[in-house]
């Protein structure tokens, strides 16, 4: 348990004197000046370019396709299987010399 602190007597806060609100002087309204309208520039019609007649491309004569002569397929030659070598017995490991990794 916390020991209870003795209660401090309440000190009444001194009231601050109220400052009277200062009214802001209103800025005099400026009369609206009408913007002078700019004279409209008449649209100049763009001169149409004369259309160039399309020149039809001369069709190239079709070259008849030359059939490629088929290359005769070579018969597959089966690879001769190599005879399996008999597995050699593993050599006995030599004891490592001292000082070698």
C-alpha distances in whole Angstrom, upper triangle without the diagonal:
4,6,9,12,15,17,20,23,25,28,31,33,36,39,41,44,46,48,51,52,55,57,59,62,64,66,70,70,73,76,76,79,81,81,84,85,87,90,90,92,95,94,97,98,97,101,101,102,105,104,105,107,106,108,108,108,111,110,110,112,110,111,112,109,111,110,108,110,108,107,108,105,105,105,102,103,101,99,100,98,97,98,94,94,93,90,90,88,85,86,84,82,82,80,78,79,76,75,76,73
4,6,9,12,14,17,21,22,25,28,30,33,35,38,41,43,45,48,49,52,55,56,60,61,63,67,68,70,73,74,76,78,78,82,83,85,88,88,90,93,92,95,96,96,99,99,100,103,103,104,106,105,107,107,107,110,109,110,112,110,111,111,109,111,110,108,110,108,107,108,106,106,106,102,103,101,100,101,98,98,98,95,95,94,91,91,89,86,87,85,82,83,81,79,80,77,75,76,73
4,6,9,12,15,18,20,23,27,28,32,34,37,40,42,45,48,49,52,54,56,60,61,64,67,68,71,74,74,77,79,80,83,85,86,90,90,92,94,94,97,98,98,101,102,103,106,105,107,109,107,110,110,110,113,112,113,115,113,114,115,112,114,113,112,114,112,111,112,109,109,109,106,107,105,103,105,102,102,102,99,98,98,94,95,93,90,90,89,86,86,84,82,83,80,78,79,76
4,6,9,12,15,17,20,23,25,29,31,34,37,39,42,45,46,49,52,53,57,59,61,65,66,69,71,72,75,77,78,81,82,84,88,88,90,93,92,95,96,97,100,100,102,105,104,106,108,107,109,110,109,112,112,112,115,113,114,115,113,114,113,112,114,112,112,113,110,110,110,107,108,106,105,106,104,103,104,101,100,100,96,97,95,92,93,91,88,89,86,84,85,82,81,81,79
4,6,9,12,14,17,20,22,26,28,31,34,36,39,42,43,46,49,51,54,56,59,62,64,66,69,70,73,75,76,79,81,82,86,86,88,91,91,94,95,95,99,99,101,104,103,105,107,106,109,109,109,112,111,112,115,113,114,115,113,115,114,112,115,113,112,114,111,111,111,108,109,107,106,107,105,104,105,102,102,101,98,98,96,93,94,92,89,90,87,85,86,83,81,82,79
4,6,9,12,15,18,21,24,27,29,33,35,38,41,42,46,48,50,54,56,58,62,63,66,69,70,73,75,76,80,81,83,87,87,90,92,92,95,97,97,100,101,102,106,105,107,109,108,111,111,111,114,114,115,117,116,117,118,116,117,117,116,118,116,116,117,114,115,115,112,113,111,109,111,108,108,109,105,105,105,101,102,100,97,98,96,93,94,91,89,90,87,85,86,83
4,6,9,12,15,17,21,23,26,29,31,34,38,39,42,45,47,51,53,55,59,60,63,66,67,70,72,73,77,78,80,84,85,87,90,90,93,94,94,98,99,100,103,103,105,107,106,109,109,109,113,112,113,116,114,115,117,114,116,116,115,117,115,115,116,114,114,114,111,113,111,109,111,109,108,109,106,106,106,102,103,101,98,99,97,94,95,93,91,91,88,86,87,84
4,6,9,12,14,17,20,23,26,29,32,35,37,40,42,44,48,50,53,56,58,61,64,65,68,70,71,75,77,79,82,83,85,88,88,91,93,93,97,98,99,102,102,104,106,106,108,109,109,112,112,113,116,114,115,117,115,117,116,115,117,116,115,117,114,115,115,112,113,112,110,112,110,110,110,107,107,107,104,104,103,99,100,99,96,96,94,92,92,89,87,88,85
4,6,9,12,15,18,21,24,27,30,33,35,38,41,43,47,49,52,55,57,60,63,64,67,70,71,74,76,78,82,83,85,88,88,91,93,94,97,98,100,103,103,105,107,107,109,110,110,114,113,114,117,116,117,118,116,119,118,117,119,118,118,119,117,117,118,115,116,115,113,115,113,113,113,110,110,110,107,107,106,103,104,102,99,100,97,95,96,93,91,91,89
4,6,9,12,15,18,21,23,26,29,31,34,37,40,43,45,48,51,53,56,59,60,64,66,67,71,73,75,78,79,82,84,85,88,90,90,94,95,96,100,100,102,104,104,106,107,107,111,111,112,115,113,115,116,114,116,116,115,117,116,116,117,115,116,116,113,115,113,112,114,112,112,113,110,110,110,106,107,106,103,104,102,99,100,98,95,96,93,91,92,89
4,6,9,12,15,18,21,24,27,29,32,35,37,41,43,46,49,51,54,57,59,62,64,65,69,71,73,77,78,80,83,84,87,89,89,93,94,96,99,99,101,104,103,106,107,107,111,111,112,115,114,115,116,115,117,116,115,118,117,117,118,116,117,117,114,116,114,113,115,113,113,114,111,111,111,108,108,107,104,105,104,101,101,99,97,97,94,92,92,90
4,6,9,12,15,17,21,24,26,29,32,34,38,40,43,46,48,51,55,56,59,62,63,67,69,71,74,76,78,81,82,85,87,87,91,92,94,98,98,100,102,102,105,106,106,110,110,111,114,113,114,116,114,116,116,115,118,117,117,118,116,117,118,115,117,115,114,116,114,114,115,112,113,113,109,110,109,106,107,106,103,103,101,99,99,97,94,95,92
4,6,9,12,14,17,21,23,26,29,31,34,37,40,43,45,48,51,53,56,58,60,63,65,67,71,72,75,78,78,81,83,84,88,89,91,94,94,97,99,99,102,103,103,107,107,108,111,110,112,113,111,114,114,113,115,114,114,116,114,115,115,113,115,113,112,114,112,112,114,111,111,111,108,109,108,105,106,104,101,102,100,97,98,96,93,93,90
4,6,9,12,15,18,21,24,27,29,32,35,38,41,43,46,50,51,54,57,58,62,64,67,70,71,74,77,78,81,83,84,88,89,91,94,95,97,99,99,102,103,104,107,108,109,112,111,113,114,113,115,115,114,117,116,116,118,116,117,118,115,117,116,114,117,115,115,116,113,114,114,111,111,110,107,108,107,104,105,102,100,101,98,95,96,93
4,6,9,12,15,17,20,23,26,29,32,35,38,40,43,46,48,51,54,55,59,61,64,67,68,71,74,75,78,80,81,85,86,88,92,92,94,97,97,100,101,102,105,106,107,110,109,111,113,111,114,114,113,116,115,115,117,115,116,117,115,116,115,114,116,115,115,116,113,114,114,111,112,111,108,109,108,105,106,104,101,102,99,97,97,94
4,6,9,12,14,17,21,23,26,29,32,35,37,40,43,45,48,51,52,56,58,61,64,66,68,71,72,75,78,79,82,84,86,89,90,92,95,95,98,99,100,103,104,105,108,107,109,111,109,112,112,111,114,113,114,116,114,115,116,113,115,114,113,115,114,114,115,113,113,113,111,111,110,108,108,108,104,105,103,101,101,99,96,96,93
4,6,9,12,15,18,21,24,27,30,33,35,38,41,43,46,49,51,55,57,59,63,65,67,70,72,75,77,78,82,83,85,89,90,92,95,95,98,99,100,104,104,106,109,108,110,112,111,113,113,113,116,115,115,117,116,117,118,116,117,116,115,118,116,116,118,115,116,116,113,114,113,111,112,111,108,108,106,104,104,102,99,99,96
4,6,9,12,15,18,21,24,27,30,32,35,38,40,43,46,48,51,54,56,60,61,64,67,68,71,74,75,79,80,82,86,86,89,92,92,95,96,97,101,101,103,106,106,107,109,108,111,111,111,114,113,113,115,113,115,116,114,116,115,114,116,115,115,117,114,115,115,112,113,113,110,111,110,107,108,106,104,104,102,99,99,96
4,6,9,12,15,18,20,23,26,29,32,35,37,40,43,45,48,51,53,57,59,61,64,66,69,71,72,76,78,80,83,84,87,89,90,93,94,95,99,99,101,104,104,106,108,107,109,110,109,112,112,112,114,113,114,115,113,115,114,113,116,114,115,116,114,114,115,112,113,113,110,111,110,107,108,106,104,104,102,99,99,96
4,6,9,12,15,18,21,24,26,30,33,35,38,41,43,46,49,51,55,57,59,63,64,67,69,71,75,76,79,82,83,86,88,89,92,94,94,98,99,101,104,103,105,107,106,109,110,109,112,112,112,115,113,115,116,114,116,115,114,117,116,116,118,116,116,117,114,115,115,112,113,112,109,110,109,106,107,105,102,101,98
4,6,9,12,15,18,21,23,26,29,31,34,37,39,43,45,48,51,53,56,59,60,63,66,67,71,73,75,78,79,82,85,85,88,90,91,94,95,97,100,100,102,104,103,106,106,106,109,108,109,112,110,111,113,111,113,112,111,114,113,113,115,113,114,115,112,113,113,110,111,111,108,109,107,104,105,103,100,100,97
4,6,9,12,15,18,20,24,27,29,32,35,37,40,43,45,49,51,54,57,58,61,64,65,69,71,73,77,78,80,83,84,87,89,90,93,94,96,99,99,101,103,102,105,106,106,109,108,109,111,110,111,113,111,113,113,112,115,113,114,116,114,114,115,113,114,113,111,112,111,108,109,108,105,106,104,101,100,97
4,6,9,12,15,17,20,23,26,29,32,34,37,40,42,46,48,51,54,55,59,61,63,66,68,71,74,75,78,81,81,84,86,87,91,92,94,97,97,99,101,101,103,104,104,107,107,108,110,109,110,112,110,112,112,111,114,113,114,116,114,114,115,113,114,114,111,112,112,109,110,109,106,107,105,102,101,98
4,6,9,12,14,17,21,23,26,29,31,34,37,39,43,45,47,51,52,55,58,59,63,65,67,71,72,75,77,78,81,83,84,88,89,91,94,94,96,98,98,101,101,101,105,104,105,108,106,108,109,108,110,110,109,112,111,111,114,112,112,113,111,112,112,109,111,110,108,109,107,104,105,103,100,100,96
4,6,9,12,15,18,20,23,27,29,32,35,37,41,43,46,49,51,54,57,58,62,64,66,70,71,74,77,78,81,83,84,88,89,91,94,94,97,99,98,101,102,102,105,105,106,109,108,109,111,109,111,111,111,114,113,113,116,114,114,116,113,114,115,112,113,113,110,111,110,107,108,106,103,102,99
4,6,8,12,15,17,20,23,25,29,31,34,37,40,43,46,47,51,53,55,59,61,63,67,68,71,74,74,78,80,81,85,86,88,91,92,94,96,96,99,100,100,103,103,104,107,105,107,109,107,110,110,109,112,111,112,114,112,113,115,112,113,114,111,112,112,110,111,110,107,108,106,103,102,99
4,6,9,12,14,17,20,22,26,28,31,34,37,40,43,45,48,50,52,56,58,60,64,65,68,71,72,75,77,79,82,84,86,89,89,92,94,94,96,98,98,101,101,102,105,104,106,107,106,108,108,108,111,110,111,113,111,112,114,111,113,113,110,112,112,109,110,109,106,107,105,102,101,98
4,6,9,12,15,18,20,24,27,29,33,35,38,41,43,46,49,51,55,57,59,63,64,67,70,71,75,77,78,82,84,86,89,89,92,94,94,97,98,98,102,102,103,106,105,107,109,107,110,110,109,113,112,113,115,114,114,116,114,115,115,113,114,115,112,113,112,109,110,108,105,104,101
4,6,9,12,15,17,21,23,26,29,32,35,38,40,43,46,48,51,54,56,60,61,64,67,68,72,74,75,79,80,83,86,86,89,91,91,94,95,96,99,99,100,103,102,104,106,105,107,108,107,110,110,111,113,112,113,114,112,113,114,112,113,113,111,112,111,108,109,108,105,103,100
4,6,9,12,14,17,20,23,26,29,32,35,37,40,43,45,49,51,54,57,59,62,65,66,69,71,73,77,78,80,84,84,87,89,89,92,94,94,98,98,99,102,101,103,105,104,106,107,106,110,109,110,113,111,112,114,112,113,114,111,113,113,111,112,111,108,109,108,105,103,100
4,6,9,12,15,18,21,24,26,30,33,35,38,41,43,47,49,52,55,57,60,63,64,68,70,72,75,77,79,83,84,86,89,89,92,93,94,97,98,99,102,101,103,105,104,107,107,107,110,110,111,114,112,113,115,113,115,115,113,115,115,112,114,113,110,111,110,107,106,102
4,6,9,12,15,18,21,23,26,29,31,35,38,40,43,46,48,52,53,56,59,61,64,66,68,72,73,76,79,80,82,85,85,88,90,90,94,94,95,98,98,100,102,101,104,104,104,107,107,108,111,109,111,112,110,112,113,110,112,113,110,112,111,108,109,108,105,104,100
4,6,9,12,15,18,20,24,27,29,32,35,37,41,43,46,49,51,54,57,59,62,65,66,70,72,74,78,78,81,84,84,87,88,89,93,93,94,98,97,99,101,100,103,104,103,107,107,108,111,109,111,112,111,112,113,111,112,113,110,112,111,108,110,108,105,104,101
4,6,9,12,15,17,21,23,26,29,32,34,38,40,43,46,48,51,54,56,59,62,63,67,69,71,75,76,78,81,81,84,86,87,90,91,92,95,95,97,99,99,101,102,102,105,105,106,109,108,109,111,110,111,112,110,112,113,110,112,111,108,110,109,106,104,101
4,6,9,12,14,18,21,23,26,29,31,35,37,40,43,45,48,51,53,56,58,60,64,66,68,72,72,75,78,78,81,83,83,87,88,89,92,92,94,96,96,98,99,99,102,102,104,106,105,107,109,107,109,110,108,109,110,108,109,109,106,107,106,103,101,98
4,6,9,12,15,18,21,24,27,29,32,35,38,41,43,46,49,51,54,57,59,63,64,67,70,71,74,77,77,81,82,83,87,88,89,92,92,94,97,96,99,100,100,103,103,104,107,107,108,110,108,110,111,109,111,112,109,111,110,108,109,108,105,103,100
4,6,9,12,15,17,20,23,26,29,32,35,38,40,43,46,48,51,54,56,59,61,64,67,68,71,74,74,78,79,80,84,85,86,89,89,92,94,93,96,97,97,101,101,102,105,105,106,108,107,108,110,108,109,110,108,110,110,107,108,107,104,102,99
4,6,9,12,15,17,21,23,26,29,32,35,37,40,43,45,48,51,53,56,59,61,65,66,68,71,72,75,77,78,81,82,84,87,87,90,92,91,94,95,95,99,99,101,104,103,104,107,105,107,108,106,108,109,107,108,108,105,107,106,103,101,98
4,6,9,12,15,18,21,24,27,30,33,35,38,41,43,47,49,51,55,57,60,63,65,67,70,71,74,76,77,81,82,84,87,87,90,92,92,95,96,96,100,100,101,105,104,105,108,107,108,110,108,110,111,109,110,110,108,109,108,105,103,100
4,6,9,12,15,18,21,23,26,30,32,35,38,40,43,46,48,52,54,56,60,61,64,67,68,71,73,74,78,79,81,84,84,86,89,89,92,93,93,97,97,99,102,101,103,105,104,106,107,106,107,109,107,108,108,106,107,107,104,102,98
4,6,9,12,14,18,20,23,26,29,32,35,37,40,43,45,49,51,54,57,59,61,64,65,68,71,72,75,76,78,82,82,84,87,87,90,91,91,95,96,97,100,100,101,104,103,105,106,104,106,108,106,107,107,105,106,106,103,101,97
4,6,9,12,15,18,21,24,26,30,32,35,38,41,43,47,49,52,55,57,60,63,64,67,69,70,74,75,77,81,81,84,86,86,89,91,91,95,95,97,100,100,102,104,103,105,107,105,107,109,107,108,109,106,107,107,104,102,99
4,6,9,12,15,18,21,23,26,29,31,35,37,40,43,45,48,52,53,56,59,60,63,65,67,70,72,73,77,77,80,82,82,85,87,87,91,92,93,97,96,98,101,100,102,104,102,104,105,104,105,106,103,105,105,102,99,96
4,6,9,12,15,18,20,24,27,29,32,35,37,41,43,46,49,51,54,57,58,61,64,65,69,70,72,75,76,79,81,82,85,86,87,90,91,93,96,96,98,100,100,101,103,102,104,105,104,105,106,103,105,105,102,99,96
4,6,9,12,15,17,20,23,26,29,32,34,38,40,43,46,48,51,54,55,58,61,62,66,67,69,73,73,76,79,79,82,84,84,88,89,91,94,94,96,99,98,100,102,101,103,104,103,104,105,103,104,104,102,99,96
4,6,9,12,14,17,21,23,26,29,31,35,37,40,43,45,48,51,52,55,58,59,63,64,66,70,70,73,76,76,79,81,81,85,86,88,91,91,93,96,95,97,99,98,100,102,100,102,102,100,101,102,99,96,93
4,6,9,12,15,18,21,24,27,29,32,35,38,41,43,46,49,51,54,56,58,62,63,65,69,70,72,75,76,79,81,81,85,86,88,91,92,93,96,96,98,100,99,101,103,101,103,104,101,103,103,100,98,95
4,6,9,12,15,17,20,23,26,29,32,35,38,40,43,46,47,51,53,55,58,60,62,66,67,69,72,73,76,78,79,82,84,85,89,89,91,94,93,96,98,97,99,101,99,101,102,100,101,102,99,96,93
4,6,9,12,15,17,21,23,26,29,32,35,37,40,43,44,48,50,52,56,57,60,63,64,67,70,70,73,75,76,80,81,83,87,87,89,92,91,93,96,95,97,99,97,99,100,98,99,100,97,94,92
4,6,9,12,15,18,21,24,27,30,33,35,38,41,43,46,49,51,54,56,59,62,63,66,69,70,73,75,76,80,81,83,87,87,89,92,92,94,96,95,97,100,98,100,101,99,101,101,99,96,93
4,6,9,12,15,18,21,23,26,30,32,35,38,39,43,45,47,51,53,55,59,60,63,66,66,70,72,73,76,78,80,83,84,86,89,89,91,94,93,95,97,96,98,99,97,99,99,97,94,91
4,6,9,12,14,18,20,23,27,29,32,35,37,40,43,44,48,50,53,56,57,60,63,64,67,69,70,74,76,78,81,82,84,87,87,89,92,91,93,95,94,96,98,95,97,98,96,92,90
4,6,9,12,15,18,21,24,26,29,32,34,38,41,43,46,48,51,54,56,59,62,63,66,68,69,73,75,77,81,81,84,87,87,89,92,91,93,96,94,97,98,96,98,99,96,93,91
4,6,9,12,15,18,21,23,26,29,31,34,37,39,43,45,47,51,52,55,58,59,62,64,66,69,71,73,77,78,80,83,83,85,88,87,90,92,91,93,95,93,95,96,93,90,87
4,6,9,12,15,18,20,23,27,29,32,35,37,40,43,45,49,50,53,56,57,61,63,64,68,70,72,76,77,79,82,82,85,87,87,89,92,91,93,94,93,94,95,93,90,87
4,6,9,12,15,17,20,23,25,29,32,34,37,40,42,46,47,50,53,55,58,60,62,65,67,70,73,74,77,80,80,83,85,85,87,90,89,91,93,91,93,94,92,89,86
4,6,9,12,14,17,20,22,26,29,31,34,36,39,42,44,47,50,52,55,57,59,62,64,66,70,71,73,77,77,79,82,82,84,87,86,88,90,88,90,91,89,86,83
4,6,9,12,15,18,20,23,27,29,32,35,37,41,43,46,49,50,54,56,58,61,64,66,69,71,73,76,77,79,82,82,84,87,86,89,91,89,91,92,90,87,84
4,6,8,12,15,17,20,23,26,29,31,34,38,39,43,46,47,50,53,55,58,61,63,66,68,70,74,74,77,80,80,82,85,84,86,88,87,89,90,89,85,83
4,6,9,12,14,17,20,23,26,29,31,35,37,40,43,45,48,50,52,56,58,60,64,65,68,71,72,74,77,77,79,82,82,84,86,85,87,88,86,83,81
4,6,9,12,15,18,21,24,27,29,33,35,38,41,43,46,49,51,55,57,59,63,65,67,70,71,74,77,77,79,82,82,84,87,85,87,89,87,84,81
4,6,9,12,15,17,21,23,26,29,32,35,38,40,43,46,48,51,54,56,60,61,64,67,68,71,74,74,76,79,79,82,84,83,85,87,85,81,79
4,6,9,12,14,18,20,23,26,29,32,35,37,40,43,45,48,51,53,57,59,61,65,66,68,71,72,74,77,77,79,82,80,83,85,83,79,77
4,6,9,12,15,18,21,24,26,30,33,35,38,41,43,47,49,52,55,57,60,63,64,67,70,71,73,76,76,79,81,80,82,84,83,79,77
4,6,9,12,15,18,21,23,26,29,31,35,37,39,43,45,48,52,53,56,59,61,63,66,67,69,72,73,75,77,77,79,81,80,76,74
4,6,9,12,15,18,21,24,27,29,32,35,37,41,43,46,49,51,54,57,59,61,65,65,68,71,71,74,76,75,77,80,78,75,73
4,6,9,12,15,17,21,24,26,29,32,34,38,40,43,47,49,51,55,56,59,62,63,65,69,69,71,74,73,76,78,77,73,71
4,6,9,12,14,18,21,23,26,29,31,34,37,40,43,45,48,51,53,55,59,59,62,65,65,68,71,70,72,74,73,70,68
4,6,9,12,15,18,21,24,27,29,32,35,38,41,43,46,50,51,54,57,58,61,64,65,67,70,69,72,74,73,69,67
4,6,9,12,15,17,20,24,26,29,32,35,38,40,43,46,48,51,54,55,58,61,62,64,67,67,69,72,71,67,65
4,6,9,12,15,17,21,23,26,29,32,35,37,40,43,45,48,51,52,55,58,59,61,64,64,66,69,68,64,62
4,6,9,12,15,18,21,24,27,30,33,35,38,41,43,46,50,51,53,57,58,60,63,63,66,68,68,64,62
4,6,9,12,15,17,21,24,26,30,32,35,38,40,43,46,47,50,53,54,57,60,60,62,65,65,61,59
4,6,9,12,14,17,21,23,27,29,32,35,37,40,43,45,47,51,52,54,57,57,60,63,62,58,57
4,6,9,12,15,18,21,24,27,30,33,35,38,41,43,46,49,50,53,56,56,59,62,62,58,56
4,6,9,12,15,18,21,23,26,30,32,35,38,39,42,45,47,49,52,53,55,58,58,54,53
4,6,9,12,15,18,21,24,27,29,32,35,37,40,43,44,47,50,51,53,56,56,52,51
4,6,9,12,15,17,21,24,26,29,32,34,37,40,42,44,48,48,51,54,54,50,49
4,6,9,12,15,17,21,23,26,29,31,33,37,38,41,44,45,47,50,50,47,45
4,6,9,12,15,18,21,23,27,29,31,35,37,39,43,43,46,49,50,46,45
4,6,9,12,15,17,20,24,26,28,32,33,36,40,40,43,46,47,43,42
4,6,9,12,14,17,21,23,25,29,30,33,37,37,40,43,44,40,39
4,6,9,12,15,18,21,23,27,29,32,35,36,39,42,43,40,39
4,6,9,12,15,17,20,24,26,29,32,33,36,39,40,37,36
4,6,9,12,14,17,20,23,25,29,30,33,36,37,34,33
4,6,9,12,15,18,21,24,27,29,32,35,36,33,33
4,6,9,12,15,17,20,24,25,28,32,33,30,29
4,6,9,12,14,17,21,23,25,29,30,27,27
4,6,9,12,15,18,20,24,27,29,26,26
4,6,9,12,15,17,20,23,25,22,22
4,6,9,12,14,17,21,23,20,20
4,6,9,12,15,18,21,18,19
4,6,9,12,15,17,15,15
4,6,9,12,15,13,14
4,6,9,12,11,12
4,6,9,7,9
4,6,6,9
4,6,8
4,7
4
